[in-house]
């Protein structure tokens, strides 16, 4: 990594009370803020280069803030061969107004987004135990927290015919809410493991617990509809979709329950619908976030399709594209104000070892619609399979190296540089 590919690395003060200077590195306090945002409404539609981490005394305060190299330099998205109908000059489908509008007014409110990966609760836990309690920083400290809910939350017993069927108890939804999760993406290859009834139960359980489901629903309109949040006057739209769908019958249609499909190529109907959804969301919101299920399991570099999809979504107006499904960490890349986190790995899972146990929380700080800070908090799954903060400097550096991996030219078959 070139010396000019990152700048001004910052670590957080363990107590959030003071600033401590380490040469050119400055510890900054964590502001005490939570839940300034409210869900407004939903509407229907027709390479991060991470500098070396400086460790603090407390695990809940360790993170690395990054200024990053451009995606062009570290992880370029190759041009696509999509043959979308009536393309514009940027290769995306035309809409009534092709320009991506700027926010209606300049907004500078400070707020925080936290993102984490694959989550389920398939094993019994005792009363009073919450698998989210060990993570630092706590998701409750964010203004908006989003995870991938990769399970049915239901008492249904009729399984889909597939290799793995994941089901979590209804109390999992309440545990998510208590932990500070605001939005759960159901756009994945396990939310319908127990059929239509399991999906309907999952959507209901999340809503009743106060967690907004995205990426699935009783029909295509509900599955693709953005969840819109007002955070200190900043309007944020969150959209979920999946490129990993076990069977075509899982895809939500106008008349059937299912998940929102992101398509298999940038020219198919589902992909074009997702791009149109992002364009429309950007017209009336300051920040658009897309949570995708994509890629290849256990591959440490994104595929060409992942890179092409991220590029198309950013060009359509999504500032943040975050992914799940590989069950390992993949690179995080910043290009201007756009952030792509290709995979955040497992978060609340069954016990794992090796790189499938490496995890983390991605924290993005905003000033209005502008990303003002990018921090990655290394975690590792404990004996229960639950993400816990890593305090050992060597382990922190090893985990951090996975999200700064140089995957230029890789086609999903990269390997650890160990």
KAWOBEL-V224693 format. One record per residue. N is the residue number from 1. RES is the residue in one letter. PSI is psi in whole degrees, 0 to 359 (* if undefined). Layout:
n,res,psi
N,RES,PSI
N,RES,PSI
This chain:
n,res,psi
1,X,130
2,X,151
3,X,336
4,X,10
5,X,357
6,X,162
7,X,155
8,X,63
9,X,134
10,X,144
11,X,158
12,X,144
13,X,136
14,X,330
15,X,350
16,X,30
17,X,340
18,X,170
19,X,137
20,X,132
21,X,131
22,X,84
23,X,240
24,X,358
25,X,137
26,X,125
27,X,137
28,X,149
29,X,147
30,X,119
31,X,145
32,X,105
33,X,147
34,X,133
35,X,42
36,X,340
37,X,151
38,X,152
39,X,119
40,X,299
41,X,172
42,X,153
43,X,153
44,X,161
45,X,145
46,X,*
47,X,112
48,X,126
49,X,108
50,X,126
51,X,169
52,X,137
53,X,139
54,X,126
55,X,139
56,X,179
57,X,338
58,X,140
59,X,330
60,X,3
61,X,10
62,X,123
63,X,162
64,X,123
65,X,142
66,X,136
67,X,135
68,X,160
69,X,158
70,X,156
71,X,330
72,X,323
73,X,322
74,X,328
75,X,67
76,X,144
77,X,114
78,X,157
79,X,151
80,X,162
81,X,18
82,X,140
83,X,62
84,X,145
85,X,143
86,X,58
87,X,154
88,X,185
89,X,338
90,X,8
91,X,4
92,X,157
93,X,147
94,X,149
95,X,181
96,X,328
97,X,107
98,X,342
99,X,142
100,X,114
101,X,153
102,X,162
103,X,151
104,X,331
105,X,157
106,X,125
107,X,139
108,X,11
109,X,139
110,X,130
111,X,166
112,X,136
113,X,134
114,X,139
115,X,139
116,X,171
117,X,220
118,X,131
119,X,139
120,X,173
121,X,82
122,X,351
123,X,147
124,X,145
125,X,157
126,X,164
127,X,142
128,X,1
129,X,131
130,X,118
131,X,347
132,X,358
133,X,336
134,X,342
135,X,142
136,X,128
137,X,158
138,X,140
139,X,336
140,X,339
141,X,352
142,X,157
143,X,334
144,X,127
145,X,133
146,X,136
147,X,169
148,X,118
149,X,95
150,X,63
151,X,156
152,X,144
153,X,96
154,X,162
155,X,5
156,X,149
157,X,343
158,X,111
159,X,150
160,X,152
161,X,103
162,X,171
163,X,316
164,X,133
165,X,118
166,X,132
167,X,133
168,X,153
169,X,158
170,X,329
171,X,344
172,X,323
173,X,318
174,X,323
175,X,321
176,X,314
177,X,315
178,X,329
179,X,348
180,X,8
181,X,127
182,X,322
183,X,135
184,X,124
185,X,128
186,X,7
187,X,83
188,X,183
189,X,20
190,X,350
191,X,341
192,X,25
193,X,336
194,X,39
195,X,190
196,X,317
197,X,320
198,X,321
199,X,314
200,X,318
201,X,320
202,X,314
203,X,315
204,X,318
205,X,317
206,X,313
207,X,317
208,X,332
209,X,348
210,X,16
211,X,129
212,X,120
213,X,143
214,X,160
215,X,6
216,X,160
217,X,189
218,X,345
219,X,178
220,X,320
221,X,313
222,X,324
223,X,323
224,X,354
225,X,133
226,X,148
227,X,125
228,X,129
229,X,141
230,X,116
231,X,102
232,X,38
233,X,353
234,X,125
235,X,124
236,X,124
237,X,134
238,X,129
239,X,140
240,X,144
241,X,160
242,X,138
243,X,357
244,X,102
245,X,119
246,X,327
247,X,142
248,X,335
249,X,346
250,X,343
251,X,126
252,X,137
253,X,184
254,X,337
255,X,6
256,X,149
257,X,147
258,X,189
259,X,157
260,X,121
261,X,138
262,X,4
263,X,171
264,X,349
265,X,162
266,X,353
267,X,356
268,X,167
269,X,319
270,X,319
271,X,316
272,X,324
273,X,320
274,X,315
275,X,319
276,X,323
277,X,318
278,X,316
279,X,314
280,X,320
281,X,322
282,X,334
283,X,334
284,X,7
285,X,157
286,X,322
287,X,134
288,X,130
289,X,132
290,X,124
291,X,116
292,X,146
293,X,120
294,X,179
295,X,192
296,X,133
297,X,136
298,X,10
299,X,131
300,X,356
301,X,146
302,X,151
303,X,169
304,X,322
305,X,320
306,X,313
307,X,318
308,X,319
309,X,315
310,X,315
311,X,315
312,X,320
313,X,321
314,X,317
315,X,333
316,X,347
317,X,359
318,X,123
319,X,326
320,X,125
321,X,118
322,X,144
323,X,164
324,X,174
325,X,320
326,X,340
327,X,18
328,X,164
329,X,139
330,X,169
331,X,151
332,X,128
333,X,138
334,X,132
335,X,105
336,X,237
337,X,5
338,X,134
339,X,130
340,X,118
341,X,100
342,X,323
343,X,130
344,X,8
345,X,192
346,X,147
347,X,297
348,X,106
349,X,191
350,X,163
351,X,138
352,X,165
353,X,172
354,X,210
355,X,343
356,X,350
357,X,352
358,X,137
359,X,185
360,X,166
361,X,127
362,X,120
363,X,124
364,X,127
365,X,137
366,X,148
367,X,101
368,X,239
369,X,4
370,X,131
371,X,116
372,X,347
373,X,141
374,X,119
375,X,139
376,X,126
377,X,103
378,X,135
379,X,168
380,X,142
381,X,135
382,X,192
383,X,340
384,X,349
385,X,17
386,X,135
387,X,132
388,X,146
389,X,146
390,X,129
391,X,337
392,X,127
393,X,320
394,X,317
395,X,321
396,X,317
397,X,320
398,X,315
399,X,318
400,X,327
401,X,337
402,X,331
403,X,356
404,X,11
405,X,139
406,X,106
407,X,20
408,X,124
409,X,355
410,X,151
411,X,43
412,X,5
413,X,23
414,X,164
415,X,164
416,X,140
417,X,71
418,X,*
